[in-house]
Amino acid sequence: MKAMWCPFCSKVYSIQDAKDCKNKCPLCHEDVTEQIKTLEGFNDEDNQDSL
């Protein structure tokens, strides 16, 4: 399960929990949609750098 760090409350939670809460942090309920998108696409960028 992928973990996510919330920049609003500085807590760690799972991406699945955020999706269950409609892309809001399950702890502080701030909208973390952009952070989730960024984390999901992160590995693709790393792979391009290591050519």
CNS distance restraints for C-alpha pairs under 8 A (distance, minus, plus):
assign (resid   1 and name CA) (resid  14 and name CA) 6.78 0.50 0.50
assign (resid   1 and name CA) (resid  15 and name CA) 7.68 0.50 0.50
assign (resid   1 and name CA) (resid  16 and name CA) 7.80 0.50 0.50
assign (resid   2 and name CA) (resid  14 and name CA) 5.78 0.50 0.50
assign (resid   2 and name CA) (resid  15 and name CA) 5.93 0.50 0.50
assign (resid   2 and name CA) (resid  16 and name CA) 7.87 0.50 0.50
assign (resid   3 and name CA) (resid  12 and name CA) 6.60 0.50 0.50
assign (resid   3 and name CA) (resid  13 and name CA) 5.60 0.50 0.50
assign (resid   3 and name CA) (resid  14 and name CA) 4.37 0.50 0.50
assign (resid   3 and name CA) (resid  15 and name CA) 5.92 0.50 0.50
assign (resid   4 and name CA) (resid  12 and name CA) 5.54 0.50 0.50
assign (resid   4 and name CA) (resid  13 and name CA) 5.34 0.50 0.50
assign (resid   4 and name CA) (resid  14 and name CA) 5.60 0.50 0.50
assign (resid   4 and name CA) (resid  15 and name CA) 5.96 0.50 0.50
assign (resid   4 and name CA) (resid  36 and name CA) 7.56 0.50 0.50
assign (resid   4 and name CA) (resid  39 and name CA) 7.87 0.50 0.50
assign (resid   5 and name CA) (resid  10 and name CA) 6.42 0.50 0.50
assign (resid   5 and name CA) (resid  11 and name CA) 5.85 0.50 0.50
assign (resid   5 and name CA) (resid  12 and name CA) 4.51 0.50 0.50
assign (resid   5 and name CA) (resid  13 and name CA) 6.51 0.50 0.50
assign (resid   6 and name CA) (resid  10 and name CA) 5.09 0.50 0.50
assign (resid   6 and name CA) (resid  11 and name CA) 5.49 0.50 0.50
assign (resid   6 and name CA) (resid  12 and name CA) 6.25 0.50 0.50
assign (resid   6 and name CA) (resid  13 and name CA) 7.65 0.50 0.50
assign (resid   6 and name CA) (resid  25 and name CA) 6.81 0.50 0.50
assign (resid   6 and name CA) (resid  32 and name CA) 7.31 0.50 0.50
assign (resid   7 and name CA) (resid  11 and name CA) 7.80 0.50 0.50
assign (resid   8 and name CA) (resid  28 and name CA) 7.51 0.50 0.50
assign (resid   8 and name CA) (resid  30 and name CA) 6.98 0.50 0.50
assign (resid   9 and name CA) (resid  27 and name CA) 7.70 0.50 0.50
assign (resid   9 and name CA) (resid  28 and name CA) 6.32 0.50 0.50
assign (resid  11 and name CA) (resid  27 and name CA) 7.62 0.50 0.50
assign (resid  13 and name CA) (resid  17 and name CA) 6.95 0.50 0.50
assign (resid  13 and name CA) (resid  18 and name CA) 7.72 0.50 0.50
assign (resid  13 and name CA) (resid  25 and name CA) 7.75 0.50 0.50
assign (resid  13 and name CA) (resid  26 and name CA) 7.53 0.50 0.50
assign (resid  14 and name CA) (resid  18 and name CA) 6.67 0.50 0.50
assign (resid  15 and name CA) (resid  19 and name CA) 6.28 0.50 0.50
assign (resid  15 and name CA) (resid  36 and name CA) 7.10 0.50 0.50
assign (resid  16 and name CA) (resid  20 and name CA) 6.15 0.50 0.50
assign (resid  17 and name CA) (resid  21 and name CA) 6.33 0.50 0.50
assign (resid  17 and name CA) (resid  25 and name CA) 7.76 0.50 0.50
assign (resid  17 and name CA) (resid  26 and name CA) 6.30 0.50 0.50
assign (resid  18 and name CA) (resid  22 and name CA) 6.33 0.50 0.50
assign (resid  18 and name CA) (resid  23 and name CA) 4.69 0.50 0.50
assign (resid  18 and name CA) (resid  24 and name CA) 5.29 0.50 0.50
assign (resid  18 and name CA) (resid  25 and name CA) 5.37 0.50 0.50
assign (resid  18 and name CA) (resid  26 and name CA) 5.82 0.50 0.50
assign (resid  18 and name CA) (resid  32 and name CA) 7.81 0.50 0.50
assign (resid  19 and name CA) (resid  23 and name CA) 4.68 0.50 0.50
assign (resid  19 and name CA) (resid  24 and name CA) 7.27 0.50 0.50
assign (resid  21 and name CA) (resid  25 and name CA) 7.12 0.50 0.50
assign (resid  21 and name CA) (resid  26 and name CA) 6.18 0.50 0.50
assign (resid  21 and name CA) (resid  29 and name CA) 7.95 0.50 0.50
assign (resid  23 and name CA) (resid  31 and name CA) 6.19 0.50 0.50
assign (resid  23 and name CA) (resid  32 and name CA) 5.81 0.50 0.50
assign (resid  23 and name CA) (resid  33 and name CA) 5.24 0.50 0.50
assign (resid  23 and name CA) (resid  36 and name CA) 7.74 0.50 0.50
assign (resid  24 and name CA) (resid  29 and name CA) 4.96 0.50 0.50
assign (resid  24 and name CA) (resid  30 and name CA) 5.30 0.50 0.50
assign (resid  24 and name CA) (resid  31 and name CA) 4.35 0.50 0.50
assign (resid  24 and name CA) (resid  32 and name CA) 5.30 0.50 0.50
assign (resid  24 and name CA) (resid  33 and name CA) 6.97 0.50 0.50
assign (resid  25 and name CA) (resid  29 and name CA) 4.51 0.50 0.50
assign (resid  25 and name CA) (resid  30 and name CA) 5.46 0.50 0.50
assign (resid  25 and name CA) (resid  31 and name CA) 6.44 0.50 0.50
assign (resid  25 and name CA) (resid  32 and name CA) 6.16 0.50 0.50
assign (resid  32 and name CA) (resid  36 and name CA) 6.28 0.50 0.50
assign (resid  33 and name CA) (resid  37 and name CA) 6.37 0.50 0.50
assign (resid  34 and name CA) (resid  38 and name CA) 6.17 0.50 0.50
assign (resid  35 and name CA) (resid  39 and name CA) 6.17 0.50 0.50
assign (resid  36 and name CA) (resid  40 and name CA) 6.24 0.50 0.50
assign (resid  37 and name CA) (resid  41 and name CA) 6.43 0.50 0.50
assign (resid  38 and name CA) (resid  42 and name CA) 6.10 0.50 0.50
assign (resid  39 and name CA) (resid  43 and name CA) 7.96 0.50 0.50
assign (resid  41 and name CA) (resid  45 and name CA) 7.10 0.50 0.50
assign (resid  42 and name CA) (resid  46 and name CA) 6.66 0.50 0.50
assign (resid  43 and name CA) (resid  47 and name CA) 6.34 0.50 0.50
assign (resid  44 and name CA) (resid  48 and name CA) 6.65 0.50 0.50
assign (resid  45 and name CA) (resid  49 and name CA) 6.71 0.50 0.50
assign (resid  46 and name CA) (resid  50 and name CA) 6.85 0.50 0.50
assign (resid  47 and name CA) (resid  51 and name CA) 7.37 0.50 0.50
